[in-house]
Amino acid sequence: MTANRRFRRVVRIGPVQVATYYDGRGREKHTAACTAPRCGFSTDYDSRAAAELAARTHRCPVR
Protein backbone atom coordinates (compact mmCIF):
# COMPACT_ATOMS: atom_id res chain seq x y z
CA MET A 1 0.00 0.00 0.00
CA THR A 2 1.49 3.32 -1.00
CA ALA A 3 0.83 6.49 0.91
CA ASN A 4 0.33 9.77 -0.90
CA ARG A 5 2.00 12.20 1.47
CA ARG A 6 2.46 15.90 0.95
CA PHE A 7 5.72 16.94 2.48
CA ARG A 8 6.22 20.48 3.69
CA ARG A 9 9.02 22.36 5.42
CA VAL A 10 11.61 20.28 3.60
CA VAL A 11 15.21 21.07 4.56
CA ARG A 12 18.43 19.37 3.62
CA ILE A 13 21.11 18.68 6.24
CA GLY A 14 24.06 17.11 4.46
CA PRO A 15 22.74 14.12 2.49
CA VAL A 16 19.64 13.85 4.73
CA GLN A 17 16.32 15.54 3.98
CA VAL A 18 13.98 16.41 6.86
CA ALA A 19 10.30 17.04 6.14
CA THR A 20 6.94 17.40 7.91
CA TYR A 21 3.74 15.64 6.86
CA TYR A 22 0.38 14.46 8.21
CA ASP A 23 -0.06 10.71 8.63
CA GLY A 24 -3.23 8.80 7.75
CA ARG A 25 -4.85 9.71 11.07
CA GLY A 26 -4.23 13.44 10.73
CA ARG A 27 -1.30 13.62 13.15
CA GLU A 28 1.72 15.72 12.29
CA LYS A 29 4.84 13.59 11.76
CA HIS A 30 8.42 14.39 10.81
CA THR A 31 10.71 12.25 8.71
CA ALA A 32 14.44 12.11 8.06
CA ALA A 33 15.63 10.27 4.94
CA CYS A 34 19.12 9.95 3.50
CA THR A 35 19.44 10.59 -0.24
CA ALA A 36 22.83 8.91 -0.66
CA PRO A 37 22.88 5.88 -2.98
CA ARG A 38 22.46 2.51 -1.22
CA CYS A 39 22.13 4.06 2.24
CA GLY A 40 18.49 3.24 3.06
CA PHE A 41 18.23 5.45 6.18
CA SER A 42 14.67 6.67 6.71
CA THR A 43 12.81 7.16 9.99
CA ASP A 44 9.70 8.92 11.27
CA TYR A 45 9.55 11.00 14.44
CA ASP A 46 6.90 12.77 16.49
CA SER A 47 8.98 15.94 16.92
CA ARG A 48 10.84 18.07 14.40
CA ALA A 49 13.80 18.42 16.77
CA ALA A 50 14.29 14.65 16.90
CA ALA A 51 14.24 14.37 13.10
CA GLU A 52 16.77 17.18 12.73
CA LEU A 53 19.01 15.66 15.39
CA ALA A 54 18.93 12.32 13.55
CA ALA A 55 19.84 14.11 10.32
CA ARG A 56 22.77 15.92 11.93
CA THR A 57 24.21 12.77 13.55
CA HIS A 58 23.58 10.35 10.66
CA ARG A 59 26.61 8.64 9.16
CA CYS A 60 26.12 6.58 6.00
CA PRO A 61 27.43 3.01 6.41
CA VAL A 62 28.08 2.73 2.66
CA ARG A 63 30.58 5.09 1.05
Biopython code that builds the backbone (N, CA, C, O; Angstrom):
import numpy as np
from Bio.PDB.StructureBuilder import StructureBuilder

atoms = [
    (1, "MET", "N", (0.841, -1.164, 0.000)),
    (1, "MET", "CA", (0.000, 0.000, 0.000)),
    (1, "MET", "C", (0.895, 1.239, 0.000)),
    (1, "MET", "O", (1.758, 1.387, 0.866)),
    (2, "THR", "N", (0.694, 2.100, -0.944)),
    (2, "THR", "CA", (1.492, 3.318, -1.002)),
    (2, "THR", "C", (0.719, 4.470, -0.373)),
    (2, "THR", "O", (-0.504, 4.554, -0.483)),
    (3, "ALA", "N", (1.438, 5.329, 0.270)),
    (3, "ALA", "CA", (0.826, 6.488, 0.914)),
    (3, "ALA", "C", (1.137, 7.734, 0.100)),
    (3, "ALA", "O", (2.292, 7.972, -0.254)),
    (4, "ASN", "N", (0.135, 8.516, -0.193)),
    (4, "ASN", "CA", (0.330, 9.769, -0.900)),
    (4, "ASN", "C", (0.487, 10.873, 0.141)),
    (4, "ASN", "O", (-0.499, 11.399, 0.657)),
    (5, "ARG", "N", (1.727, 11.212, 0.438)),
    (5, "ARG", "CA", (1.999, 12.205, 1.468)),
    (5, "ARG", "C", (2.433, 13.501, 0.824)),
    (5, "ARG", "O", (3.148, 13.502, -0.178)),
    (6, "ARG", "N", (2.000, 14.590, 1.396)),
    (6, "ARG", "CA", (2.455, 15.901, 0.947)),
    (6, "ARG", "C", (3.440, 16.422, 1.979)),
    (6, "ARG", "O", (3.068, 16.761, 3.102)),
    (7, "PHE", "N", (4.684, 16.478, 1.583)),
    (7, "PHE", "CA", (5.723, 16.940, 2.483)),
    (7, "PHE", "C", (5.814, 18.456, 2.450)),
    (7, "PHE", "O", (5.681, 19.073, 1.393)),
    (8, "ARG", "N", (6.039, 19.044, 3.602)),
    (8, "ARG", "CA", (6.224, 20.483, 3.693)),
    (8, "ARG", "C", (7.383, 20.745, 4.644)),
    (8, "ARG", "O", (7.826, 19.859, 5.374)),
    (9, "ARG", "N", (7.854, 21.968, 4.618)),
    (9, "ARG", "CA", (9.023, 22.361, 5.422)),
    (9, "ARG", "C", (10.190, 21.403, 5.194)),
    (9, "ARG", "O", (10.774, 20.883, 6.145)),
    (10, "VAL", "N", (10.518, 21.182, 3.945)),
    (10, "VAL", "CA", (11.613, 20.280, 3.600)),
    (10, "VAL", "C", (12.927, 21.046, 3.688)),
    (10, "VAL", "O", (13.087, 22.100, 3.072)),
    (11, "VAL", "N", (13.866, 20.503, 4.463)),
    (11, "VAL", "CA", (15.212, 21.069, 4.565)),
    (11, "VAL", "C", (16.218, 19.953, 4.343)),
    (11, "VAL", "O", (15.943, 18.779, 4.593)),
    (12, "ARG", "N", (17.373, 20.344, 3.874)),
    (12, "ARG", "CA", (18.429, 19.368, 3.625)),
    (12, "ARG", "C", (19.579, 19.632, 4.587)),
    (12, "ARG", "O", (20.091, 20.748, 4.667)),
    (13, "ILE", "N", (19.979, 18.597, 5.314)),
    (13, "ILE", "CA", (21.109, 18.680, 6.240)),
    (13, "ILE", "C", (22.108, 17.615, 5.789)),
    (13, "ILE", "O", (21.955, 16.433, 6.097)),
    (14, "GLY", "N", (23.122, 18.050, 5.062)),
    (14, "GLY", "CA", (24.059, 17.106, 4.458)),
    (14, "GLY", "C", (23.316, 16.277, 3.431)),
    (14, "GLY", "O", (22.591, 16.837, 2.609)),
    (15, "PRO", "N", (23.472, 14.955, 3.447)),
    (15, "PRO", "CA", (22.744, 14.118, 2.488)),
    (15, "PRO", "C", (21.325, 13.763, 2.951)),
    (15, "PRO", "O", (20.597, 13.079, 2.232)),
    (16, "VAL", "N", (20.930, 14.221, 4.139)),
    (16, "VAL", "CA", (19.639, 13.854, 4.725)),
    (16, "VAL", "C", (18.622, 14.967, 4.522)),
    (16, "VAL", "O", (18.920, 16.141, 4.744)),
    (17, "GLN", "N", (17.418, 14.590, 4.098)),
    (17, "GLN", "CA", (16.321, 15.538, 3.979)),
    (17, "GLN", "C", (15.364, 15.333, 5.147)),
    (17, "GLN", "O", (15.021, 14.201, 5.489)),
    (18, "VAL", "N", (14.940, 16.433, 5.751)),
    (18, "VAL", "CA", (13.985, 16.414, 6.856)),
    (18, "VAL", "C", (12.717, 17.105, 6.369)),
    (18, "VAL", "O", (12.781, 18.188, 5.788)),
    (19, "ALA", "N", (11.560, 16.475, 6.605)),
    (19, "ALA", "CA", (10.297, 17.045, 6.141)),
    (19, "ALA", "C", (9.193, 16.758, 7.147)),
    (19, "ALA", "O", (9.306, 15.860, 7.981)),
    (20, "THR", "N", (8.114, 17.547, 7.050)),
    (20, "THR", "CA", (6.945, 17.403, 7.910)),
    (20, "THR", "C", (5.760, 16.982, 7.060)),
    (20, "THR", "O", (5.600, 17.465, 5.939)),
    (21, "TYR", "N", (4.928, 16.087, 7.579)),
    (21, "TYR", "CA", (3.738, 15.636, 6.864)),
    (21, "TYR", "C", (2.681, 15.205, 7.868)),
    (21, "TYR", "O", (2.967, 15.064, 9.057)),
    (22, "TYR", "N", (1.465, 14.997, 7.389)),
    (22, "TYR", "CA", (0.381, 14.460, 8.212)),
    (22, "TYR", "C", (0.197, 12.991, 7.866)),
    (22, "TYR", "O", (0.113, 12.631, 6.692)),
    (23, "ASP", "N", (0.134, 12.136, 8.895)),
    (23, "ASP", "CA", (-0.058, 10.711, 8.632)),
    (23, "ASP", "C", (-1.530, 10.433, 8.309)),
    (23, "ASP", "O", (-2.332, 11.364, 8.230)),
    (24, "GLY", "N", (-1.880, 9.187, 8.127)),
    (24, "GLY", "CA", (-3.231, 8.798, 7.747)),
    (24, "GLY", "C", (-4.290, 9.142, 8.771)),
    (24, "GLY", "O", (-5.473, 9.201, 8.435)),
    (25, "ARG", "N", (-3.898, 9.370, 10.009)),
    (25, "ARG", "CA", (-4.846, 9.711, 11.070)),
    (25, "ARG", "C", (-4.880, 11.205, 11.379)),
    (25, "ARG", "O", (-5.510, 11.631, 12.346)),
    (26, "GLY", "N", (-4.200, 11.995, 10.554)),
    (26, "GLY", "CA", (-4.226, 13.438, 10.727)),
    (26, "GLY", "C", (-3.227, 13.988, 11.717)),
    (26, "GLY", "O", (-3.266, 15.177, 12.033)),
    (27, "ARG", "N", (-2.326, 13.150, 12.217)),
    (27, "ARG", "CA", (-1.302, 13.617, 13.152)),
    (27, "ARG", "C", (-0.094, 14.142, 12.389)),
    (27, "ARG", "O", (0.264, 13.617, 11.334)),
    (28, "GLU", "N", (0.524, 15.172, 12.926)),
    (28, "GLU", "CA", (1.716, 15.717, 12.293)),
    (28, "GLU", "C", (2.915, 14.839, 12.628)),
    (28, "GLU", "O", (3.165, 14.541, 13.796)),
    (29, "LYS", "N", (3.654, 14.427, 11.603)),
    (29, "LYS", "CA", (4.844, 13.592, 11.764)),
    (29, "LYS", "C", (6.007, 14.260, 11.051)),
    (29, "LYS", "O", (5.814, 15.136, 10.208)),
    (30, "HIS", "N", (7.205, 13.840, 11.396)),
    (30, "HIS", "CA", (8.418, 14.391, 10.808)),
    (30, "HIS", "C", (9.294, 13.222, 10.385)),
    (30, "HIS", "O", (9.412, 12.234, 11.110)),
    (31, "THR", "N", (9.896, 13.332, 9.233)),
    (31, "THR", "CA", (10.711, 12.245, 8.713)),
    (31, "THR", "C", (12.102, 12.737, 8.363)),
    (31, "THR", "O", (12.293, 13.897, 7.996)),
    (32, "ALA", "N", (13.066, 11.843, 8.481)),
    (32, "ALA", "CA", (14.443, 12.108, 8.062)),
    (32, "ALA", "C", (14.837, 10.961, 7.135)),
    (32, "ALA", "O", (14.742, 9.793, 7.512)),
    (33, "ALA", "N", (15.276, 11.296, 5.928)),
    (33, "ALA", "CA", (15.629, 10.270, 4.941)),
    (33, "ALA", "C", (16.924, 10.661, 4.248)),
    (33, "ALA", "O", (17.086, 11.799, 3.809)),
    (34, "CYS", "N", (17.846, 9.710, 4.154)),
    (34, "CYS", "CA", (19.125, 9.954, 3.502)),
    (34, "CYS", "C", (18.965, 9.754, 1.998)),
    (34, "CYS", "O", (18.324, 8.800, 1.559)),
    (35, "THR", "N", (19.549, 10.653, 1.214)),
    (35, "THR", "CA", (19.438, 10.586, -0.240)),
    (35, "THR", "C", (20.672, 9.985, -0.889)),
    (35, "THR", "O", (20.758, 9.944, -2.116)),
    (36, "ALA", "N", (21.620, 9.522, -0.104)),
    (36, "ALA", "CA", (22.827, 8.913, -0.659)),
    (36, "ALA", "C", (22.484, 7.550, -1.265)),
    (36, "ALA", "O", (21.618, 6.843, -0.749)),
    (37, "PRO", "N", (23.158, 7.180, -2.355)),
    (37, "PRO", "CA", (22.884, 5.885, -2.985)),
    (37, "PRO", "C", (23.207, 4.722, -2.041)),
    (37, "PRO", "O", (24.243, 4.719, -1.377)),
    (38, "ARG", "N", (22.327, 3.762, -1.993)),
    (38, "ARG", "CA", (22.459, 2.513, -1.224)),
    (38, "ARG", "C", (22.546, 2.719, 0.276)),
    (38, "ARG", "O", (23.046, 1.840, 0.979)),
    (39, "CYS", "N", (22.080, 3.844, 0.792)),
    (39, "CYS", "CA", (22.126, 4.064, 2.241)),
    (39, "CYS", "C", (20.906, 3.437, 2.914)),
    (39, "CYS", "O", (21.058, 2.591, 3.795)),
    (40, "GLY", "N", (19.705, 3.839, 2.514)),
    (40, "GLY", "CA", (18.493, 3.240, 3.060)),
    (40, "GLY", "C", (18.031, 3.791, 4.404)),
    (40, "GLY", "O", (17.117, 3.225, 5.004)),
    (41, "PHE", "N", (18.623, 4.865, 4.895)),
    (41, "PHE", "CA", (18.227, 5.446, 6.176)),
    (41, "PHE", "C", (16.959, 6.270, 6.005)),
    (41, "PHE", "O", (16.928, 7.212, 5.214)),
    (42, "SER", "N", (15.926, 5.919, 6.738)),
    (42, "SER", "CA", (14.672, 6.671, 6.712)),
    (42, "SER", "C", (13.902, 6.340, 7.980)),
    (42, "SER", "O", (13.617, 5.173, 8.252)),
    (43, "THR", "N", (13.563, 7.371, 8.759)),
    (43, "THR", "CA", (12.813, 7.157, 9.992)),
    (43, "THR", "C", (11.797, 8.272, 10.195)),
    (43, "THR", "O", (11.965, 9.382, 9.691)),
    (44, "ASP", "N", (10.739, 7.962, 10.942)),
    (44, "ASP", "CA", (9.699, 8.924, 11.274)),
    (44, "ASP", "C", (9.782, 9.265, 12.756)),
    (44, "ASP", "O", (10.101, 8.411, 13.584)),
    (45, "TYR", "N", (9.494, 10.513, 13.078)),
    (45, "TYR", "CA", (9.554, 10.998, 14.442)),
    (45, "TYR", "C", (8.309, 11.809, 14.766)),
    (45, "TYR", "O", (7.622, 12.290, 13.866)),
    (46, "ASP", "N", (8.024, 11.957, 16.049)),
    (46, "ASP", "CA", (6.898, 12.771, 16.489)),
    (46, "ASP", "C", (7.270, 14.243, 16.614)),
    (46, "ASP", "O", (6.392, 15.106, 16.571)),
    (47, "SER", "N", (8.566, 14.544, 16.770)),
    (47, "SER", "CA", (8.981, 15.942, 16.917)),
    (47, "SER", "C", (9.987, 16.313, 15.829)),
    (47, "SER", "O", (10.779, 15.483, 15.382)),
    (48, "ARG", "N", (9.938, 17.554, 15.423)),
    (48, "ARG", "CA", (10.844, 18.066, 14.395)),
    (48, "ARG", "C", (12.284, 18.073, 14.911)),
    (48, "ARG", "O", (13.219, 17.801, 14.158)),
    (49, "ALA", "N", (12.456, 18.382, 16.188)),
    (49, "ALA", "CA", (13.798, 18.424, 16.769)),
    (49, "ALA", "C", (14.476, 17.050, 16.715)),
    (49, "ALA", "O", (15.676, 16.961, 16.455)),
    (50, "ALA", "N", (13.726, 16.002, 16.956)),
    (50, "ALA", "CA", (14.293, 14.649, 16.903)),
    (50, "ALA", "C", (14.713, 14.285, 15.482)),
    (50, "ALA", "O", (15.757, 13.664, 15.281)),
    (51, "ALA", "N", (13.905, 14.668, 14.499)),
    (51, "ALA", "CA", (14.239, 14.373, 13.102)),
    (51, "ALA", "C", (15.482, 15.140, 12.672)),
    (51, "ALA", "O", (16.334, 14.593, 11.972)),
    (52, "GLU", "N", (15.597, 16.397, 13.082)),
    (52, "GLU", "CA", (16.774, 17.181, 12.729)),
    (52, "GLU", "C", (18.024, 16.683, 13.444)),
    (52, "GLU", "O", (19.115, 16.719, 12.875)),
    (53, "LEU", "N", (17.881, 16.224, 14.671)),
    (53, "LEU", "CA", (19.012, 15.655, 15.391)),
    (53, "LEU", "C", (19.495, 14.381, 14.702)),
    (53, "LEU", "O", (20.699, 14.168, 14.559)),
    (54, "ALA", "N", (18.564, 13.541, 14.278)),
    (54, "ALA", "CA", (18.930, 12.319, 13.552)),
    (54, "ALA", "C", (19.641, 12.652, 12.247)),
    (54, "ALA", "O", (20.581, 11.958, 11.858)),
    (55, "ALA", "N", (19.199, 13.708, 11.568)),
    (55, "ALA", "CA", (19.845, 14.111, 10.316)),
    (55, "ALA", "C", (21.263, 14.614, 10.566)),
    (55, "ALA", "O", (22.175, 14.321, 9.792)),
    (56, "ARG", "N", (21.447, 15.368, 11.640)),
    (56, "ARG", "CA", (22.770, 15.922, 11.930)),
    (56, "ARG", "C", (23.763, 14.848, 12.366)),
    (56, "ARG", "O", (24.957, 14.977, 12.094)),
    (57, "THR", "N", (23.307, 13.804, 13.030)),
    (57, "THR", "CA", (24.210, 12.775, 13.548)),
    (57, "THR", "C", (24.303, 11.544, 12.656)),
    (57, "THR", "O", (25.039, 10.611, 12.978)),
    (58, "HIS", "N", (23.577, 11.519, 11.547)),
    (58, "HIS", "CA", (23.575, 10.347, 10.661)),
    (58, "HIS", "C", (24.917, 10.197, 9.949)),
    (58, "HIS", "O", (25.483, 11.168, 9.447)),
    (59, "ARG", "N", (25.406, 8.979, 9.917)),
    (59, "ARG", "CA", (26.606, 8.637, 9.159)),
    (59, "ARG", "C", (26.247, 7.464, 8.260)),
    (59, "ARG", "O", (25.796, 6.420, 8.732)),
    (60, "CYS", "N", (26.452, 7.646, 6.962)),
    (60, "CYS", "CA", (26.122, 6.578, 6.003)),
    (60, "CYS", "C", (27.082, 5.405, 6.176)),
    (60, "CYS", "O", (28.297, 5.599, 6.212)),
    (61, "PRO", "N", (26.540, 4.179, 6.285)),
    (61, "PRO", "CA", (27.426, 3.011, 6.411)),
    (61, "PRO", "C", (28.117, 2.668, 5.102)),
    (61, "PRO", "O", (29.193, 2.069, 5.115)),
    (62, "VAL", "N", (27.524, 3.033, 3.976)),
    (62, "VAL", "CA", (28.083, 2.727, 2.662)),
    (62, "VAL", "C", (28.700, 3.992, 2.095)),
    (62, "VAL", "O", (28.051, 5.037, 2.058)),
    (63, "ARG", "N", (29.926, 3.908, 1.660)),
    (63, "ARG", "CA", (30.579, 5.090, 1.055)),
    (63, "ARG", "C", (31.091, 4.738, -0.302)),
    (63, "ARG", "O", (31.672, 5.585, -0.981)),
]
sb = StructureBuilder()
sb.init_structure("model")
sb.init_model(0)
sb.init_chain("A")
sb.init_seg("    ")
for serial, (resi, resn, name, xyz) in enumerate(atoms, 1):
    if name == "N":
        sb.init_residue(resn, " ", resi, " ")
    sb.init_atom(name, np.array(xyz, "f"), 0.0, 1.0, " ", f" {name:<3s}", serial, name[0])
structure = sb.get_structure()
